[in-house]
Amino acid sequence: MQKITDIKSIKVIQAPLAGISDVVFRGMIRKYSSKCLMTTEMLSSEMICNNPDINKQRILKFEDFEYPLSFQLVGHKIDKMTTAAKIVAPIASMIDINCGCPVKKVVVSGDGSAMMKTPELVCDIIKSIKDSTGLLVSVKCRLGWTAQSENYLEFGAAVEKAGADFITLHARTRSQMYQGTSDWNKIKLLKKELKIPVFANGDIKTIEDAKKCLELTECNGVSIGRGIMGDFTLPYRIEKYINENILIQEPNLEEKIGMLKEHLRQEVELMGEINGIKFMRKFFNYYISSVRNASKYRACLVTLEKEKEILDVLDEILHIHSADES
Ligand SMILES: Cc1cc2nc3c(=O)[nH]c(=O)nc-3n(C[C@H](O)[C@H](O)[C@H](O)COP(=O)(O)O)c2cc1C
């Protein structure tokens, strides 16, 4: 199982997407990119400490192809975060500390983006995890709690001093949740301020976005979340651009629908038809956003309960689209 010892070769990180980025999602990315650093969904340090036998936890079962795989821990207690890191260390390529989640049920206990308010605590957690696991430790954070209390520059400098190996900045405040846009100018400021690698996150949905963001921020790489939904080639295409200056075209509709069918097939195989289809409803929009009448098709797709019915609608979309084109 691959440990991360040198992050220079990493240009693209799959940003954690709780409830979205599962084993099938990562497998689809791996079909194209062998280097992309994958991240688990946030894993509660308390939950891991309460169930320390990793072999008995389904949520901690990963396939070889998912590696390199960073384990993202969420929590604010030094002892729980350290113990959880020690428990997962044998199966983790590295550890990422969640200082960005804005969700109420997470921040209410001082976790996620609430950790932006307590940089000293984050520093102690970094030191403790590094000392006790020997793994690389990164931090994923936001600009700050609110626009008035933005502290990403001081926060970044503090975690660098504490030994963080890199930082990923999602350039929104907690108050913004997912509103507005990620302010890449601020990522540029952070990159200028720090010696450790900085990865840019937020609103990178195309290769052109990645190109623009990297030119502006001069970051070491990008972290992509929602942009991968509906286009699993994106990490590979960005790596190709960064490493070889080659711009590969976005997949066309036929290729995207092919990807969607494969994604659906694998989720149904993993979860069964009922749950697999329910899960896939989160994705339809992303795959078919470019087609005429996309919202009408999406509204139809999310009502279907059989894999075959979904495949038929997808074929109809393709058929109508190719008639439009000719
Ligand atoms: C559905 C969803 C789940 C997310 N789950 C996590 C998570 O578990 N840990 C985390 O650090 N960020 C999480 N995020 C934030 C993303 O990793 C990322 O920072 C954010 O979506 C901005 O990047 P993007 O525009 O590339 O999606 C989540 C975002 C979404 C939309």
The ligand as an SDF file (V2000), in Angstrom:
LIG
                    3D

 31 33  0  0  0  0  0  0  0  0999 V2000
  -21.5350   16.9930   -1.4600 C   0  0  0  0  0  0  0  0  0  0  0  0
  -20.2450   17.5570   -0.9270 C   0  0  0  0  0  0  0  0  0  0  0  0
  -19.5710   16.8600    0.0570 C   0  0  0  0  0  0  0  0  0  0  0  0
  -18.3650   17.3600    0.5690 C   0  0  0  0  0  0  0  0  0  0  0  0
  -17.6780   16.6390    1.5190 N   0  0  0  0  0  0  0  0  0  0  0  0
  -16.4840   17.1060    1.9880 C   0  0  0  0  0  0  0  0  0  0  0  0
  -15.7190   16.3550    2.9340 C   0  0  0  0  0  0  0  0  0  0  0  0
  -16.0810   15.2550    3.3500 O   0  0  0  0  0  0  0  0  0  0  0  0
  -14.5440   16.9190    3.3540 N   0  0  0  0  0  0  0  0  0  0  0  0
  -14.0900   18.1380    2.9040 C   0  0  0  0  0  0  0  0  0  0  0  0
  -13.0120   18.6040    3.3140 O   0  0  0  0  0  0  0  0  0  0  0  0
  -14.7960   18.8370    1.9940 N   0  0  0  0  0  0  0  0  0  0  0  0
  -15.9480   18.3500    1.5290 C   0  0  0  0  0  0  0  0  0  0  0  0
  -16.6330   19.0580    0.5720 N   0  0  0  0  0  0  0  0  0  0  0  0
  -16.0220   20.2570   -0.0070 C   0  0  0  0  0  0  0  0  0  0  0  0
  -15.2410   19.8840   -1.2790 C   0  0  0  0  0  0  0  0  0  0  0  0
  -14.1780   19.0110   -0.9900 O   0  0  0  0  0  0  0  0  0  0  0  0
  -14.6800   21.1490   -1.9720 C   0  0  0  0  0  0  0  0  0  0  0  0
  -13.8400   21.8240   -1.0570 O   0  0  0  0  0  0  0  0  0  0  0  0
  -15.7730   22.0910   -2.4390 C   0  0  0  0  0  0  0  0  0  0  0  0
  -16.8220   21.3870   -3.0810 O   0  0  0  0  0  0  0  0  0  0  0  0
  -15.2130   23.1350   -3.4090 C   0  0  0  0  0  0  0  0  0  0  0  0
  -14.5360   22.5180   -4.4790 O   0  0  0  0  0  0  0  0  0  0  0  0
  -15.2340   22.2160   -5.9050 P   0  0  0  0  0  0  0  0  0  0  0  0
  -15.7850   23.5220   -6.4230 O   0  0  0  0  0  0  0  0  0  0  0  0
  -14.1350   21.6570   -6.7560 O   0  0  0  0  0  0  0  0  0  0  0  0
  -16.3360   21.2360   -5.6590 O   0  0  0  0  0  0  0  0  0  0  0  0
  -17.8410   18.5860    0.0790 C   0  0  0  0  0  0  0  0  0  0  0  0
  -18.5510   19.2860   -0.9190 C   0  0  0  0  0  0  0  0  0  0  0  0
  -19.7290   18.7880   -1.4150 C   0  0  0  0  0  0  0  0  0  0  0  0
  -20.4370   19.5510   -2.4940 C   0  0  0  0  0  0  0  0  0  0  0  0
  1  2  1  0
  2  3  1  0
  2 30  2  0
  3  4  2  0
  4  5  1  0
  4 28  1  0
  5  6  2  0
  6  7  1  0
  6 13  1  0
  7  8  2  0
  7  9  1  0
  9 10  1  0
 10 11  2  0
 10 12  1  0
 12 13  2  0
 13 14  1  0
 14 15  1  0
 14 28  1  0
 15 16  1  0
 16 17  1  0
 16 18  1  0
 18 19  1  0
 18 20  1  0
 20 21  1  0
 20 22  1  0
 22 23  1  0
 23 24  1  0
 24 25  2  0
 24 26  1  0
 24 27  1  0
 28 29  2  0
 29 30  1  0
 30 31  1  0
M  END
$$$$
